[in-house]
């Protein structure tokens, strides 16, 4: 991990963020603190161009709206064409039909390097019946010592099915010294 952070600081990659307006400042500051540079763009008229000059794409659907769905898909597809890592945070998926349909559409149209979500969000994306608590994992999905092994098997299977099981490749490609 130390090598990864040191290499990020040396390369100072530009990271395109399409994130929710609640966390946009935090996301920018986290990217900066890690040694990278953030840029935020969510208008369909510029996302492909912005993505083209970046080294990675971070998508967070916390304040999803119909105006930025196409922008997210355009940016994701462009990042895929450039073989850039793409991260999805499916915040609150399962809380509404619009949010769930959009996240499933994203999974169908964009290849994600990392899908970062709580267990209830990931179960929803995998088509497993679960209740949602908005942005929090449902208590019935709580991972305990007794359920940890099954949760790991489930998460690995989901990652493999969605092509986001190659995190070591991306870490080596973008984080480690060559």
VEXTI-669023 format. One line per field, with one value per atom (N, C-alpha, C): residue number from 1; residue in three letters; x, y, z. Coordinates in nm, 4 decimals. Last residue first. Example, Ala and Ser with C-alpha at 12.3 -4.5 7.8 and 13.67 -1.06 7.14 Angstrom:
BEGIN
n	2|2|2|1|1|1 $
res	SER|SER|SER|ALA|ALA|ALA $
u	1.2850|1.3670|1.2900|1.3190|1.2300|1.3200 $
v	-0.2250|-0.1060|0.0030|-0.5690|-0.4500|-0.3300 $
w	0.7080|0.7140|0.7870|0.7800|0.7800|0.7800 $
***
This chain:
BEGIN
n	178|178|178|177|177|177|176|176|176|175|175|175|174|174|174|173|173|173|172|172|172|171|171|171|170|170|170|169|169|169|168|168|168|167|167|167|166|166|166|165|165|165|164|164|164|163|163|163|162|162|162|161|161|161|160|160|160|159|159|159|158|158|158|157|157|157|156|156|156|155|155|155|154|154|154|153|153|153|152|152|152|151|151|151|150|150|150|149|149|149|148|148|148|147|147|147|146|146|146|145|145|145|144|144|144|143|143|143|142|142|142|141|141|141|140|140|140|139|139|139|138|138|138|137|137|137|136|136|136|135|135|135|134|134|134|133|133|133|132|132|132|131|131|131|130|130|130|129|129|129|128|128|128|127|127|127|126|126|126|125|125|125|124|124|124|123|123|123|122|122|122|121|121|121|120|120|120|119|119|119|118|118|118|117|117|117|116|116|116|115|115|115|114|114|114|113|113|113|112|112|112|111|111|111|110|110|110|109|109|109|108|108|108|107|107|107|106|106|106|105|105|105|104|104|104|103|103|103|102|102|102|101|101|101|100|100|100|99|99|99|98|98|98|97|97|97|96|96|96|95|95|95|94|94|94|93|93|93|92|92|92|91|91|91|90|90|90|89|89|89|88|88|88|87|87|87|86|86|86|85|85|85|84|84|84|83|83|83|82|82|82|81|81|81|80|80|80|79|79|79|78|78|78|77|77|77|76|76|76|75|75|75|74|74|74|73|73|73|72|72|72|71|71|71|70|70|70|69|69|69|68|68|68|67|67|67|66|66|66|65|65|65|64|64|64|63|63|63|62|62|62|61|61|61|60|60|60|59|59|59|58|58|58|57|57|57|56|56|56|55|55|55|54|54|54|53|53|53|52|52|52|51|51|51|50|50|50|49|49|49|48|48|48|47|47|47|46|46|46|45|45|45|44|44|44|43|43|43|42|42|42|41|41|41|40|40|40|39|39|39|38|38|38|37|37|37|36|36|36|35|35|35|34|34|34|33|33|33|32|32|32|31|31|31|30|30|30|29|29|29|28|28|28|27|27|27|26|26|26|25|25|25|24|24|24|23|23|23|22|22|22|21|21|21|20|20|20|19|19|19|18|18|18|17|17|17|16|16|16|15|15|15|14|14|14|13|13|13|12|12|12|11|11|11|10|10|10|9|9|9|8|8|8|7|7|7|6|6|6|5|5|5|4|4|4|3|3|3|2|2|2|1|1|1 $
res	UNK|UNK|UNK|UNK|UNK|UNK|UNK|UNK|UNK|UNK|UNK|UNK|UNK|UNK|UNK|UNK|UNK|UNK|UNK|UNK|UNK|UNK|UNK|UNK|UNK|UNK|UNK|UNK|UNK|UNK|UNK|UNK|UNK|UNK|UNK|UNK|UNK|UNK|UNK|UNK|UNK|UNK|UNK|UNK|UNK|UNK|UNK|UNK|UNK|UNK|UNK|UNK|UNK|UNK|UNK|UNK|UNK|UNK|UNK|UNK|UNK|UNK|UNK|UNK|UNK|UNK|UNK|UNK|UNK|UNK|UNK|UNK|UNK|UNK|UNK|UNK|UNK|UNK|UNK|UNK|UNK|UNK|UNK|UNK|UNK|UNK|UNK|UNK|UNK|UNK|UNK|UNK|UNK|UNK|UNK|UNK|UNK|UNK|UNK|UNK|UNK|UNK|UNK|UNK|UNK|UNK|UNK|UNK|UNK|UNK|UNK|UNK|UNK|UNK|UNK|UNK|UNK|UNK|UNK|UNK|UNK|UNK|UNK|UNK|UNK|UNK|UNK|UNK|UNK|UNK|UNK|UNK|UNK|UNK|UNK|UNK|UNK|UNK|UNK|UNK|UNK|UNK|UNK|UNK|UNK|UNK|UNK|UNK|UNK|UNK|UNK|UNK|UNK|UNK|UNK|UNK|UNK|UNK|UNK|UNK|UNK|UNK|UNK|UNK|UNK|UNK|UNK|UNK|UNK|UNK|UNK|UNK|UNK|UNK|UNK|UNK|UNK|UNK|UNK|UNK|UNK|UNK|UNK|UNK|UNK|UNK|UNK|UNK|UNK|UNK|UNK|UNK|UNK|UNK|UNK|UNK|UNK|UNK|UNK|UNK|UNK|UNK|UNK|UNK|UNK|UNK|UNK|UNK|UNK|UNK|UNK|UNK|UNK|UNK|UNK|UNK|UNK|UNK|UNK|UNK|UNK|UNK|UNK|UNK|UNK|UNK|UNK|UNK|UNK|UNK|UNK|UNK|UNK|UNK|UNK|UNK|UNK|UNK|UNK|UNK|UNK|UNK|UNK|UNK|UNK|UNK|UNK|UNK|UNK|UNK|UNK|UNK|UNK|UNK|UNK|UNK|UNK|UNK|UNK|UNK|UNK|UNK|UNK|UNK|UNK|UNK|UNK|UNK|UNK|UNK|UNK|UNK|UNK|UNK|UNK|UNK|UNK|UNK|UNK|UNK|UNK|UNK|UNK|UNK|UNK|UNK|UNK|UNK|UNK|UNK|UNK|UNK|UNK|UNK|UNK|UNK|UNK|UNK|UNK|UNK|UNK|UNK|UNK|UNK|UNK|UNK|UNK|UNK|UNK|UNK|UNK|UNK|UNK|UNK|UNK|UNK|UNK|UNK|UNK|UNK|UNK|UNK|UNK|UNK|UNK|UNK|UNK|UNK|UNK|UNK|UNK|UNK|UNK|UNK|UNK|UNK|UNK|UNK|UNK|UNK|UNK|UNK|UNK|UNK|UNK|UNK|UNK|UNK|UNK|UNK|UNK|UNK|UNK|UNK|UNK|UNK|UNK|UNK|UNK|UNK|UNK|UNK|UNK|UNK|UNK|UNK|UNK|UNK|UNK|UNK|UNK|UNK|UNK|UNK|UNK|UNK|UNK|UNK|UNK|UNK|UNK|UNK|UNK|UNK|UNK|UNK|UNK|UNK|UNK|UNK|UNK|UNK|UNK|UNK|UNK|UNK|UNK|UNK|UNK|UNK|UNK|UNK|UNK|UNK|UNK|UNK|UNK|UNK|UNK|UNK|UNK|UNK|UNK|UNK|UNK|UNK|UNK|UNK|UNK|UNK|UNK|UNK|UNK|UNK|UNK|UNK|UNK|UNK|UNK|UNK|UNK|UNK|UNK|UNK|UNK|UNK|UNK|UNK|UNK|UNK|UNK|UNK|UNK|UNK|UNK|UNK|UNK|UNK|UNK|UNK|UNK|UNK|UNK|UNK|UNK|UNK|UNK|UNK|UNK|UNK|UNK|UNK|UNK|UNK|UNK|UNK|UNK|UNK|UNK|UNK|UNK|UNK|UNK|UNK|UNK|UNK|UNK|UNK|UNK|UNK|UNK|UNK|UNK|UNK|UNK|UNK|UNK|UNK|UNK|UNK|UNK|UNK|UNK|UNK|UNK|UNK|UNK|UNK|UNK|UNK|UNK|UNK|UNK|UNK|UNK|UNK|UNK|UNK|UNK|UNK|UNK|UNK|UNK|UNK|UNK|UNK|UNK|UNK|UNK|UNK|UNK|UNK|UNK|UNK|UNK|UNK|UNK|UNK|UNK|UNK|UNK|UNK|UNK|UNK $
u	0.7130|0.7407|0.8887|0.5440|0.6550|0.6720|0.1831|0.3160|0.4204|-0.0547|-0.0015|0.1437|-0.1426|-0.1525|-0.0846|-0.0825|-0.0692|-0.0605|-0.1345|-0.0006|0.0192|-0.4064|-0.3142|-0.1715|-0.5039|-0.5114|-0.4174|-0.4483|-0.3959|-0.3924|-0.6004|-0.4544|-0.3878|-0.8650|-0.8082|-0.6575|-1.0400|-0.9003|-0.8311|-1.3086|-1.2303|-1.0817|-1.5078|-1.4336|-1.3500|-1.6780|-1.5471|-1.4679|-1.9107|-1.9122|-1.7769|-1.8409|-1.9505|-1.9489|-1.6478|-1.6093|-1.7144|-1.8077|-1.6972|-1.6572|-1.9763|-2.0328|-1.9256|-1.7860|-1.8672|-1.9259|-1.6938|-1.6009|-1.6758|-1.9312|-1.8661|-1.7702|-1.9838|-2.0812|-2.0136|-1.7561|-1.7846|-1.8798|-1.7969|-1.6780|-1.6980|-2.0337|-2.0306|-1.9112|-1.9502|-2.0507|-2.0515|-1.7694|-1.7231|-1.8208|-1.9420|-1.8312|-1.7865|-2.1321|-2.1713|-2.0575|-2.0105|-2.0742|-2.1061|-1.9320|-1.8283|-1.8844|-2.1534|-2.1028|-1.9916|-2.3075|-2.2038|-2.1477|-2.6488|-2.5297|-2.4330|-2.8859|-2.7691|-2.6381|-3.0653|-3.0740|-2.9567|-3.0109|-2.9673|-2.9722|-2.8932|-3.0039|-2.9499|-2.6607|-2.6920|-2.8055|-2.7724|-2.7110|-2.7496|-2.9180|-2.7749|-2.7020|-3.2047|-3.1530|-3.0079|-3.2139|-3.2215|-3.1728|-3.3876|-3.2894|-3.3175|-3.3904|-3.4549|-3.3479|-3.3437|-3.3012|-3.3851|-3.2734|-3.3787|-3.3275|-3.0234|-3.0616|-3.1644|-2.9100|-3.0440|-3.0893|-2.6788|-2.6668|-2.8023|-2.7670|-2.7069|-2.6972|-2.8467|-2.9450|-2.8917|-2.5986|-2.7024|-2.8079|-2.4811|-2.4245|-2.5255|-2.6457|-2.6351|-2.5827|-2.5956|-2.7316|-2.7312|-2.3185|-2.3670|-2.5081|-2.2131|-2.2397|-2.3064|-1.9619|-2.0937|-2.1085|-1.7833|-1.7700|-1.9082|-1.6374|-1.7726|-1.7681|-1.3790|-1.4165|-1.5614|-1.3962|-1.2786|-1.3094|-1.6716|-1.6172|-1.4988|-1.7898|-1.7099|-1.6424|-2.1189|-1.9855|-1.9164|-2.3671|-2.3053|-2.1617|-2.4586|-2.4704|-2.3892|-2.4178|-2.3479|-2.3508|-2.5978|-2.4541|-2.3751|-2.8379|-2.8010|-2.6509|-2.8273|-2.8233|-2.7877|-2.8495|-2.7289|-2.7166|-3.1072|-2.9900|-2.8622|-3.2685|-3.2628|-3.1394|-3.2174|-3.1817|-3.1707|-3.3158|-3.1769|-3.1310|-3.5863|-3.4991|-3.3523|-3.6795|-3.6762|-3.5809|-3.4855|-3.5884|-3.5722|-3.3107|-3.4003|-3.5111|-3.1414|-3.2459|-3.3464|-2.8593|-2.9267|-3.0228|-2.7184|-2.8632|-2.9349|-2.4513|-2.5121|-2.6650|-2.2485|-2.3925|-2.4737|-1.9667|-2.0254|-2.1764|-1.7313|-1.8736|-1.9064|-1.4467|-1.5006|-1.6470|-1.2307|-1.3576|-1.4136|-0.9138|-0.9953|-1.1197|-0.8990|-0.8777|-0.9618|-0.9100|-0.8603|-0.8215|-1.0427|-0.9043|-0.8372|-1.2942|-1.2194|-1.0721|-1.3628|-1.3427|-1.2625|-1.3937|-1.2882|-1.2586|-1.6197|-1.4930|-1.3760|-1.8102|-1.7725|-1.6398|-1.8200|-1.7803|-1.7357|-1.9136|-1.7815|-1.7313|-2.1682|-2.0706|-1.9293|-2.2822|-2.2622|-2.1599|-2.2877|-2.2165|-2.1854|-2.4540|-2.3156|-2.2320|-2.6947|-2.6271|-2.4809|-2.7410|-2.7309|-2.6563|-2.7850|-2.6472|-2.6322|-3.0593|-2.9703|-2.8307|-3.1811|-3.1920|-3.0997|-2.9621|-3.0729|-3.0691|-2.8312|-2.8610|-2.9776|-2.6566|-2.7626|-2.7974|-2.4933|-2.5623|-2.6732|-2.3376|-2.4754|-2.5589|-2.0216|-2.0969|-2.2389|-1.7328|-1.8758|-1.9446|-1.4235|-1.4944|-1.6399|-1.1685|-1.3034|-1.3676|-0.8341|-0.9318|-1.0631|-0.6805|-0.6226|-0.7186|-0.7955|-0.7783|-0.7176|-0.8667|-0.7414|-0.7088|-1.1086|-0.9952|-0.8626|-1.2858|-1.2406|-1.1163|-1.3268|-1.2605|-1.2059|-1.4618|-1.3372|-1.2580|-1.6872|-1.5972|-1.4603|-1.8084|-1.7539|-1.6601|-1.9261|-1.7822|-1.7247|-2.1983|-2.1243|-1.9733|-2.3033|-2.2786|-2.1970|-2.1487|-2.2332|-2.2005|-1.9793|-2.0953|-2.1906|-1.6676|-1.7429|-1.8586|-1.3902|-1.5309|-1.5998|-1.0772|-1.1542|-1.2972|-0.7947|-0.9342|-0.9818|-0.4845|-0.5545|-0.6976|-0.3125|-0.3664|-0.4318|-0.2488|-0.1418|-0.1857|-0.4394|-0.3704|-0.2574|-0.5413|-0.4627|-0.3857|-0.6905|-0.5727|-0.4823|-0.8917|-0.8067|-0.6778|-0.9997|-0.9423|-0.8490|-1.0957|-0.9896|-0.9244|-1.2962|-1.1837|-1.0676|-1.4658|-1.4016|-1.2807|-1.5473|-1.4722|-1.3983|-1.6863|-1.5687|-1.4831|-1.8949|-1.8021|-1.6743|-2.0995|-1.9615|-1.8579|-2.3360|-2.3158|-2.1683|-2.3432|-2.3111|-2.2942|-2.1730|-2.2913|-2.2521|-1.9628|-2.0034|-2.1220|-1.7468|-1.8878|-1.9500|-1.4171|-1.5176|-1.6544|-1.1143|-1.2447|-1.3467|-0.7926|-0.9070|-1.0360|-0.4649|-0.5854|-0.7055|-0.1863|-0.2870|-0.4061|0.0957|-0.0107|-0.1180|0.3271|0.2585|0.1521|0.4029|0.5004|0.4316|0.1664|0.2228|0.3238|0.1465|0.0412|0.0951|0.3723|0.3677|0.2594|0.2969|0.4161|0.4135|0.0735|0.0574|0.1767|0.2024|0.0915|0.0772|0.3820|0.4319|0.3268|0.1953|0.2844|0.3407|0.0820|0.0000|0.0867 $
v	0.0194|-0.0785|-0.0903|0.0556|0.0914|-0.0169|0.0558|0.0057|0.0544|0.1708|0.2111|0.1714|0.0814|0.2233|0.2654|-0.1949|-0.1061|0.0400|-0.2993|-0.3106|-0.2116|-0.2354|-0.1834|-0.1885|-0.3805|-0.2348|-0.1730|-0.6431|-0.5946|-0.4416|-0.6530|-0.6637|-0.6132|-0.6422|-0.5266|-0.5333|-0.7966|-0.7877|-0.6674|-0.8141|-0.9012|-0.8951|-0.7032|-0.6141|-0.6947|-0.8486|-0.8122|-0.7177|-0.9432|-0.8073|-0.7602|-1.1938|-1.1824|-1.0464|-1.1216|-1.1972|-1.1835|-0.9907|-0.9201|-0.9908|-1.2018|-1.0812|-1.0052|-1.3740|-1.4187|-1.2991|-1.2164|-1.2588|-1.3036|-1.1920|-1.0729|-1.1095|-1.4649|-1.3867|-1.2674|-1.5197|-1.5995|-1.5226|-1.3317|-1.3239|-1.4015|-1.4284|-1.2933|-1.2772|-1.6768|-1.6714|-1.5345|-1.5851|-1.6697|-1.6665|-1.4309|-1.3708|-1.4546|-1.5261|-1.5090|-1.4577|-1.5372|-1.6580|-1.6467|-1.2776|-1.3802|-1.5081|-1.0943|-1.1345|-1.2363|-0.8424|-0.9446|-0.9690|-0.7791|-0.7577|-0.8751|-0.7884|-0.8190|-0.8077|-0.6974|-0.8397|-0.8836|-0.4263|-0.5066|-0.6563|-0.2956|-0.3431|-0.4324|-0.0311|-0.1727|-0.2097|0.2966|0.2050|0.0615|0.4562|0.4455|0.3516|0.2806|0.4017|0.3830|0.0196|0.1210|0.2531|-0.2416|-0.1342|-0.0404|-0.5971|-0.4712|-0.3651|-0.8244|-0.7646|-0.6401|-1.0693|-1.0003|-0.9522|-1.0128|-1.0881|-1.0064|-0.8821|-0.9379|-1.0244|-0.7496|-0.8907|-0.9563|-0.5072|-0.5122|-0.6553|-0.5947|-0.5401|-0.5476|-0.6651|-0.7680|-0.7202|-0.4107|-0.5133|-0.6251|-0.2867|-0.2315|-0.3366|-0.4491|-0.4411|-0.3846|-0.4050|-0.5380|-0.5343|-0.0992|-0.1803|-0.3107|-0.0705|-0.0509|-0.1303|-0.0237|-0.0029|0.0257|-0.1838|-0.1448|-0.1413|-0.1291|-0.1454|-0.1023|-0.1269|-0.1864|-0.2206|-0.1829|-0.1203|-0.2000|-0.1068|-0.2065|-0.1355|-0.0213|0.0240|-0.0886|-0.1375|-0.0561|-0.0123|-0.2844|-0.3417|-0.2669|-0.1131|-0.2421|-0.3065|0.0899|0.1168|-0.0136|-0.0468|-0.0034|0.0242|-0.0689|-0.1909|-0.1583|0.2018|0.1272|-0.0010|0.2559|0.3268|0.2500|0.0893|0.0698|0.1381|0.2087|0.0686|0.0428|0.4684|0.4473|0.3058|0.4142|0.4915|0.4643|0.2798|0.2105|0.2813|0.3227|0.3666|0.2888|0.1775|0.2696|0.3219|0.0394|-0.0375|0.0518|0.2311|0.1478|0.0548|0.4039|0.3951|0.3102|0.4377|0.4852|0.4728|0.2765|0.2765|0.3178|0.3830|0.3785|0.3906|0.2591|0.2905|0.2787|0.3450|0.3071|0.3485|0.2454|0.3116|0.2562|0.2861|0.2294|0.3144|0.2899|0.3560|0.2883|0.2206|0.1226|0.1891|0.3810|0.4198|0.3236|0.2690|0.2713|0.2998|0.3269|0.1883|0.1820|0.6035|0.5498|0.4047|0.6035|0.6618|0.6110|0.4841|0.4183|0.4728|0.6796|0.5414|0.4685|0.9056|0.9084|0.7666|0.8101|0.8577|0.8552|0.7552|0.6473|0.6879|1.0114|0.9023|0.7903|1.1435|1.1879|1.0780|1.0117|0.9979|1.0400|1.0984|0.9556|0.9377|1.3659|1.3191|1.1705|1.4174|1.4998|1.4417|1.2590|1.2177|1.2980|1.2101|1.2791|1.2447|1.1120|1.0806|1.1647|1.1461|1.2435|1.2315|0.9122|0.9535|1.0548|0.7745|0.8094|0.8564|0.8300|0.8140|0.8613|0.7359|0.7653|0.7339|0.8210|0.7870|0.8312|0.7303|0.7862|0.7325|0.8177|0.7329|0.8068|0.9999|0.8675|0.7708|1.2331|1.1825|1.0430|1.3131|1.3692|1.3173|1.1827|1.1532|1.2068|1.3019|1.1656|1.1317|1.5403|1.5432|1.4055|1.4351|1.5096|1.5144|1.3258|1.2404|1.3069|1.5512|1.4394|1.3485|1.7684|1.7685|1.6431|1.7417|1.8131|1.8097|1.6279|1.5414|1.6081|1.7334|1.7715|1.6837|1.6916|1.6045|1.6436|1.6978|1.7358|1.6389|1.7730|1.7383|1.7879|1.6437|1.7330|1.6819|1.6146|1.5921|1.6897|1.4491|1.5752|1.5461|1.2718|1.2846|1.4222|1.2474|1.2849|1.2956|1.2156|1.0936|1.1222|1.4698|1.4175|1.2915|1.4835|1.5684|1.5129|1.2990|1.2771|1.3584|1.4313|1.2970|1.2654|1.6674|1.6744|1.5392|1.5663|1.6428|1.6446|1.4506|1.3684|1.4399|1.6790|1.5716|1.4861|1.8143|1.8759|1.7710|1.6276|1.6705|1.7320|1.5267|1.4877|1.5414|1.6338|1.6291|1.6069|1.5976|1.7306|1.7364|1.2974|1.3699|1.5016|1.2874|1.2477|1.3314|1.2125|1.2477|1.1972|1.2930|1.2561|1.3050|1.2001|1.2584|1.2047|1.2604|1.1724|1.2500|1.2545|1.3367|1.2416|1.1471|1.1268|1.2219|1.1778|1.2764|1.2630|1.0250|1.0395|1.1481|1.0456|1.0723|1.1016|0.9729|1.1073|1.1434|0.7100|0.8062|0.9482|0.6042|0.6115|0.7081|0.6192|0.6898|0.7074|0.4480|0.5908|0.6726|0.2035|0.2562|0.4069|0.1627|0.1819|0.2460|0.1239|0.2393|0.2690|-0.1192|0.0000|0.1261 $
w	-1.1946|-1.3005|-1.3175|-0.8853|-0.9726|-1.0780|-0.8638|-0.8305|-0.9296|-0.9704|-0.8406|-0.8178|-1.2177|-1.1872|-1.0577|-1.2357|-1.3518|-1.3125|-0.9828|-1.0392|-1.1535|-0.9665|-0.8661|-0.9202|-1.1818|-1.1849|-1.0831|-1.0938|-1.2212|-1.2209|-0.8593|-0.8501|-0.9780|-0.9496|-0.8808|-0.8699|-1.1016|-1.1417|-1.0762|-1.0819|-0.9950|-1.0262|-1.2283|-1.1390|-1.0398|-1.3862|-1.4407|-1.3533|-1.2826|-1.3367|-1.3873|-1.1888|-1.2859|-1.3552|-0.9965|-1.1160|-1.2258|-0.8074|-0.8735|-1.0024|-0.7296|-0.7899|-0.8675|-0.6155|-0.7290|-0.8036|-0.4042|-0.5090|-0.6338|-0.2542|-0.3086|-0.4217|-0.1853|-0.2615|-0.3299|-0.0320|-0.1523|-0.2435|0.1735|0.0876|-0.0424|0.2864|0.2297|0.1359|0.3832|0.2763|0.2085|0.5814|0.4710|0.3539|0.7567|0.6829|0.5633|0.9255|0.7852|0.6971|1.1770|1.1240|0.9748|1.2171|1.2090|1.1462|0.9991|1.1301|1.1098|0.8284|0.8191|0.9591|0.7784|0.8603|0.8479|0.6548|0.5724|0.6512|0.8366|0.8009|0.7130|0.8416|0.9557|0.9233|0.5335|0.6161|0.7264|0.5017|0.4862|0.5810|0.4022|0.4985|0.4672|0.2408|0.2096|0.3056|0.2755|0.2114|0.1748|0.3519|0.4575|0.3993|0.1841|0.1873|0.3028|0.1670|0.2018|0.2071|-0.1063|0.0205|0.0444|-0.3394|-0.2664|-0.1312|-0.5724|-0.4532|-0.3769|-0.7838|-0.8017|-0.6861|-0.7514|-0.7899|-0.8097|-0.6559|-0.7893|-0.8416|-0.3996|-0.4940|-0.6362|-0.2913|-0.3093|-0.4089|-0.2828|-0.3703|-0.3941|-0.0922|-0.2276|-0.3245|0.1306|0.0770|-0.0658|0.1743|0.1382|0.0799|0.0116|0.1301|0.0858|-0.2486|-0.1905|-0.0631|-0.5225|-0.3795|-0.3217|-0.7700|-0.7297|-0.5780|-0.9994|-0.8595|-0.8429|-1.2722|-1.2105|-1.0654|-1.4825|-1.3627|-1.3090|-1.7931|-1.7208|-1.6037|-1.8792|-1.8404|-1.7643|-1.9297|-2.0335|-2.0049|-1.7115|-1.8458|-1.9505|-1.4981|-1.4992|-1.6370|-1.5750|-1.5703|-1.5744|-1.5356|-1.6698|-1.6771|-1.2593|-1.3407|-1.4855|-1.1930|-1.1546|-1.2361|-1.2961|-1.3465|-1.3148|-1.1397|-1.2853|-1.3450|-0.8865|-0.9126|-1.0623|-0.9195|-0.8774|-0.9118|-0.9849|-1.0739|-1.0441|-0.7559|-0.8847|-0.9804|-0.4573|-0.5522|-0.6819|-0.3038|-0.2345|-0.3256|-0.4641|-0.3973|-0.3269|-0.3862|-0.4846|-0.4105|-0.2197|-0.2040|-0.3069|-0.4375|-0.3134|-0.3182|-0.5809|-0.6080|-0.4851|-0.7028|-0.5690|-0.5890|-0.9253|-0.9040|-0.7567|-1.1113|-0.9812|-0.9755|-1.3609|-1.3343|-1.2038|-1.5208|-1.4135|-1.3893|-1.8790|-1.7513|-1.6442|-2.1490|-2.0507|-1.9194|-2.3204|-2.2906|-2.1918|-2.3163|-2.4428|-2.4203|-2.0479|-2.0903|-2.2199|-2.0671|-1.9806|-2.0170|-2.2342|-2.2816|-2.1975|-2.0687|-2.1944|-2.2479|-1.8636|-1.8364|-1.9609|-2.0003|-1.9368|-1.9114|-2.0822|-2.1806|-2.1222|-1.8290|-1.9265|-2.0324|-1.7160|-1.6483|-1.7475|-1.8971|-1.8791|-1.8143|-1.8567|-1.9862|-1.9768|-1.5891|-1.6223|-1.7545|-1.5275|-1.5374|-1.5697|-1.5360|-1.6184|-1.6306|-1.3462|-1.4864|-1.5772|-1.0663|-1.1321|-1.2801|-0.7509|-0.8901|-0.9422|-0.5330|-0.5642|-0.7123|-0.5423|-0.4203|-0.4414|-0.7250|-0.7621|-0.6424|-0.8399|-0.7167|-0.7461|-1.0090|-1.0221|-0.8900|-1.1307|-1.0084|-1.0233|-1.3499|-1.3368|-1.2108|-1.4601|-1.3941|-1.3789|-1.5895|-1.5699|-1.5027|-1.8462|-1.7102|-1.7088|-2.0911|-2.0394|-1.8988|-2.1324|-2.2206|-2.1680|-1.9573|-1.9294|-2.0107|-2.1008|-1.9702|-1.9363|-2.3247|-2.3419|-2.2111|-2.2032|-2.2808|-2.2989|-2.0761|-1.9975|-2.0761|-2.2103|-2.1881|-2.1239|-2.2445|-2.3480|-2.3293|-2.0132|-2.1293|-2.2395|-1.7146|-1.8267|-1.9470|-1.5063|-1.5179|-1.6297|-1.3554|-1.4748|-1.4890|-1.1667|-1.1594|-1.2857|-1.0942|-1.1808|-1.1764|-0.8723|-0.9094|-1.0162|-0.8626|-0.8878|-0.9312|-0.5952|-0.7308|-0.7453|-0.3338|-0.4254|-0.5696|-0.1460|-0.1887|-0.2862|-0.1250|-0.0123|-0.0499|-0.3660|-0.3453|-0.2348|-0.3040|-0.4213|-0.4063|-0.0836|-0.0669|-0.1832|-0.2019|-0.1021|-0.0765|-0.3725|-0.4273|-0.3286|-0.1799|-0.2838|-0.3425|-0.0366|0.0303|-0.0715|-0.2386|-0.1772|-0.1072|-0.2938|-0.3981|-0.3396|-0.1360|-0.1047|-0.2027|-0.2294|-0.0854|-0.0527|-0.5010|-0.4529|-0.3011|-0.6059|-0.5604|-0.4954|-0.9003|-0.7667|-0.7213|-1.1094|-1.1235|-0.9944|-1.1543|-1.0545|-1.0977|-1.2870|-1.3189|-1.2197|-1.1884|-1.1683|-1.1924|-1.2889|-1.2911|-1.2866|-1.0888|-1.1929|-1.1775|-0.9907|-0.9749|-1.0844|-0.9779|-1.1073|-1.1058|-0.7081|-0.8141|-0.9470|-0.5753|-0.5537|-0.6613|-0.6633|-0.6982|-0.6823|-0.5401|-0.6862|-0.7333|-0.2721|-0.3180|-0.4698|-0.2714|-0.2412|-0.2880|-0.3394|-0.4185|-0.3958|-0.1334|-0.2694|-0.3572|0.0753|0.0802|-0.0587|0.0000|0.0000|0.0000 $
***
